[in-house]
Amino acid sequence: MEDRPRRSGAVLLGVHILAKNEAARLPAALESVREIADEIIVIDTGSTDGTPEVARAFGARVLFVPWQDDFAAARNAGLEAARTDWVLVLDADERVVAGRRVLRSLIRETENEAFTVEIQNAIGSDPWARVVFRPVRLFRPSAFGGLRFLGRIHEQLVTPDGRPAPLRPAASPLVIEHDGYRPDVLREKGTAERNARLLARCLEERPDDPFYRYHLGVTFVQLRRLQEAAAELERALEAAPKAAPYRPTLIRTLSLVYEGLGWPERARTLLQAEAPEVEGQPELWHLLGESFLSAGWVRPAEAAFRAALAAALRADPSDDNVRTFGVGGFRTRTRLTEALARQGRWAEAMEALRAALLERPDFAPARRLLEALVEPPALPGRPANRAPQAGRREQDAAPEAARAWQAPEAAGQAPDAVGRTPEAADGPPEKGGAAPEGDGHAAGAASVTGRCSAMPKTAAEAWAMYRATTAKAAGCRKTPGPAPAIRRMRALRPAFRP
């Protein structure tokens, strides 16, 4: 590949990878792009573990660039050496996992100068512990007189005179998985400590820049220094323009820090003020719903989750703000199911859960919720798991107080509750509304009882999807779940079998 001649009339793609001591992770990155790249350039900033040899074994060109505490300088060395029409930028711990087949036709036929890609950052061992964002990673290096990177860290594309590149990127189908933000990897590589040092230098050079202060707050979160994170993020929010593209992610991070510090009221106040101000950001509405649900305010939680689903329909596909994997889709629908179940609105709850499973049948929290809420149907030739009478006995034994908020609420009225205080919108908190054990995805219906009015067809379809994907979801279901909460819900669930 290193000596591959230029094909006349072809549109060529180069892949640029920045690496230092990445011999163990680099092969997966290189293998993921070998079939689509006309040129691979690995910019090595001082490896001592054989990284250059690994790169050459895959046919990559290796550039040796001394590390100067400046990511932009290293990446620009790759751009100066590029011989292709398009460049895809990767890190050594990233892998392209989807979208490769259509990439060629995309760059050959487009008039765009740049595309965003979906990056899925693993933040834990659970396969669903991911955050997603869409940065510009695919671009024509010759655009606007020659694009370059600027910034010691969290570098941005600029024009030759140093101004932000006036890109109007479209969304590409490329999906990239990244595991560099998993806590174990952060500790192993010392990434957060390095980032904190570089961001401190950036703030020495530009002390009033809210962008760097926001990123310093994020880095303090990774270092588990939440008090300092809150202080930096609050300063960044005060200084950030309303139109700053990173502002929604700044609000998201600050609300999570408040929750982590045990200040849920601050988180709710922030989200209630900011979520309506930002168009097409389901993450903020979802977090508001989570906060309401943890506090036991089920009707405002329902309204917030519905607002998140609506915001997802209006979201810009090229927006690069961070969101939790599945928010605005199957994750939000699963939480909406809980909010509805805790009101005794079984038909709506089952419809929401069916939609979640239709989108991601292997989503473990949705599967656990189905197990908890509805008795599985009998398989052909087998008896049902238990007799209806047993379910009714368990129902009759449930406390009468658990029947709160069973009356259905008109779906069209639900969003009105979000802008009001919980007291005005929902009366006293639901009994048993405290934060559940485990991951919280299968907790709400523990406090609800009553006859299930769900349509048999809806529940049957949900169980059919569950069983059809049992093998696929086996790995996810090994994830530890909130077993005590599940047991409580099973004791209270309706005696219903599709």
C-alpha positions, 0 to 999 in steps of 0.5 A: 500500500505504501507504494500504491500508484495513483489511479487515473481519475479515481477519488483516493482515500487516505486514513491517518492514525496518530499512535504512540505505544499502540502495538497491541491496539493498532492491528484492529484499527488497521484491519478495519480500514485495510480494504477501503484505504488507498493510503494509510499514514501512521504518525508515530510520536515516540513509540518504544513497543514496536508500533512502527513495525506493526504499521508497516506490516499492514502496508502503512507509511510511518511518519516519525513526529516528535511529541510537542504536547500538541495534537494538532501539530502531529496531525498536520504532519500527516496532512502535509504528507497526504497524497489522497483526495480525502482523509479519514482521521482515526485514533489507534484505539478506534475501529470502523465497524459499519458503513465501509461498503458505501464509502467509496460511492459517497466520496466519489459522488458528493459535492460536500467538503466534509462528513461526520462519522458516528463514534461510539465510546465505550465507557464501561464493560456493559455492552450498553455503556456507551456514549455517541457523538458525531465529529467531522473525521472525513474531509477533503484536505484541499478544501478552503485553500488547505485545511489544517488542525489547530489546538493542543488538544481537542483540535479543530479544523481551520483554514490557512489563516487560522479561522474555523473552517466554514464546513457544512458537514453531512452525516456519513454512514460510518460507525467507529467504535472507541474503547479509549474512554473505558475506566480501565484504559484511562487508568492504564494509559494515564489519558486523563492526567495527560489531558488535564495537563494539556488543558491547563496549558491551553487555559494559561494561553487562553484563560477566558475560553469556555471551550477549554474550561468545559473540557477540563471539567470533563477531564476532572469527571474522568479523574473522579474529582467531581467538586472541581468538575462542577466548578469548572463546568459552572464557569464554562456554562456562565461564559459559553455563548447560547449558540455554542455548539458544545453547550448541550453536552456541557449542560449534560455533563454538569447535570450528571456531576450534580447527580453524582454529588448528590444534588438532584435538585440542582440537576433538575433545575438546570435541565428544566431551564435548558432543555426547552431552549435547545432544539433537537437534543433528546439527551437533556429531556431524557436526563430530566426524565431520569431525574423525575423518575428517580424522585418518584415523579412519574407523570413529569418523567413520562412527559420528559421521556415523550419530549425526548422521543419528539426531540430525536425526530427533530435532531440534526443527523450531523450534530456532534453533541454527546448522547447516551447510546439509545437515548431518543430511541430504545433506551428512552422507550424502556424508561417510558415503559417504567413511567407508564407501568408505575401509573398502572397504564399497562396497554401504553406501557406494553406498546412502548416496551414493544417499540423498544424491543423492535428497535433493539431486541437484545437490549438487556434492560428492556428484556429484563423489564418484560420478564418482570412485567408480564408472565411469559406465554406457554411454549407449544407442548409446555404448560405456562410458567404458573397458574393464573390463580397464583398471580392473582394471589400475589396481586391481592397480597400487594399493599393498597398504597401501591395502587397510586396513579393507576388512572390513565393520563391523556398522552397529549397532555403529558408534556405540559407537566414538564415545565411545572414543579412536580408538586403542581404536576403530580401531587405527592410522590409515588409510593416506593419512588426512590431510586432503585437498586442496580441500573434503574432500568427495571425498577418502576413497576415494583410499586404498581399493581392492578389488572393488566389491560395490555393487548394480548397481541402486543405482549405476545409480539414482545415475547416473540421478539424476546425469544427470537433473539435469546441467543443474540442477547445471551452476552448482554443478559450476563450483565448483573441486573437489579435482582431484588427489584426484579423479584419485587416486580414479579411479585406484583405483576398482573396475572396476564399471559398472552 
